[in-house]
């Protein structure tokens, strides 16, 4: 299973709900996701066997959520 991380603008309950609905359309293609709303970049983490970054970005952008690949630098 791979972990995909994204920087987003998910910063309020409305955007959380939109993100959940968008990710639901990928049902069966992801195992789990989490959102860190306290993090400055509002990090969304998706764990999946077969999803790619572009798949998640595409469905979230359709809901008006700003989303880009996030690579944490140590």
N, C-alpha and C positions, 0 to 999 in steps of 0.2 A: 504494500500500500504506500502511495506517495502522498506527501503533504504539499498543498499549494497555498501560498499566502498572497494576500491582496491588500493594498492600501485603498480605503474607501471613504465615502462621505456619509457612512451610516452612523448618524449621531443623534437620532431621535427615534421614538417609538414608531412613527409612521414609516421611516426608512427601514427600520428593523422588519416591520411587517411586510413591506414591499420585497425586501431581500429574501425573506422566508418563502413568500409566494413564488418568486422567481426561481429559487433553488428547488422548490417542490416540482417544477416542471422537468427537473433532471432526475426525478425519483428513479431509483434503480441504478443510477449511474454514479452516485456518490454514497459514501457510508455515513459520514457525519460532517458537521460544520460547526464552527464556533465564531463568535464575534467578540472582540475586545474593545468595548466602547470607551473605556478609560484611557486606552493608549492614544497618543496624539494623532496617529495615522489611522485610527479606527480599523484595526487589522481584522480581516476575515480570513479564517483558516478552513480549508476544505481538505478532507482526507478521502482519497479515492483510488481505485485501481486503474480506471480508464479515462477519467476526465483530464483535459488539458486546460491550461490557463485561459486560452481563447474561448473555450466553452462557457466558463463561468462569467468571464467579462461580457460576453455577448448577451447572456440572459439578464444580467444585472443592468446593463446599459439600456435594454428595452424598457426597464422599469424606472429609468431616470437616475440610476445610482452610478456615481462616478466610481470607477474601479480600475485599478492598474496592478500589474504584477509587483509584488513586494519581495525584495531580497534583503534579508537582514544581514548587515555587516557587523562582524564581531569586533 
